[in-house]
Amino acid sequence: MQKVKIPITLDPTRAAQKRATFDGIVPLVTLTRLTDSLVSSEGDVEVVVNCGTDEQGLVFIEAQARCQVQVKCERCSEHMNLELNTSFAYTPIRSDKDSAHDDIPERYEVVEKNEHGEVNLRQLVEDELILALPLFPMHDEGSCDPTKVQMSWGVIEPEPEKPNPFAILQELKKK
């Protein structure tokens, strides 16, 4: 089966009525906020999106996203491959319905529809992949080349003793 490109925007209400499912790819190069944190922007993100309506009548967008990325190891500064795998569920709301937040179950995140009643699907995928990135990507302990690990060892000299700025107040108190 050939993978197709995932749409950029999606009308969640219409997609939920059709119980739409999208199985395809998002080119990594189109996710610029994510690729700013990566060494290379080559490759694709495999995405599976399911739309529907739950028991409460809430429209939902469930998705899984998977990709291989290349990041810089924070320990040795060498490139390393990392697999990002995330799944998420959103329910769209209109921005003018602030009271609707109370009725939404915890399993869903909330996403606002734009003025056309659509949700930016690629932005949701990109946000979730950014959240899946580790803050400090590093090779496993011992896997880094010890010659490239930038650590310095030595003795820290004690600071010279400085006069207490409140010593004058102490003398005034004695008078």
Sequence and secondary structure as in RCSB ss.txt:
>XXXX:A:sequence
MQKVKIPITLDPTRAAQKRATFDGIVPLVTLTRLTDSLVSSEGDVEVVVNCGTDEQGLVFIEAQARCQVQVKCER
CSEHMNLELNTSFAYTPIRSDKDSAHDDIPERYEVVEKNEHGEVNLRQLVEDELILALPLFPMHDEGSCDPTKVQ
MSWGVIEPEPEKPNPFAILQELKKK
>XXXX:A:secstr
   EE  SEE HHHHHHHT EEEEEEEGGG HHHHTTSS   SEEEEEEEEEE TTS EEEEEEEEEEEEEE TT
T  EEEEEEEEEEEEEEE TT GGGGGGS TT EEEE  TTS EEHHHHHHHHHHHHS SS    TTTS TTT  
              TTHHHHHHHH 
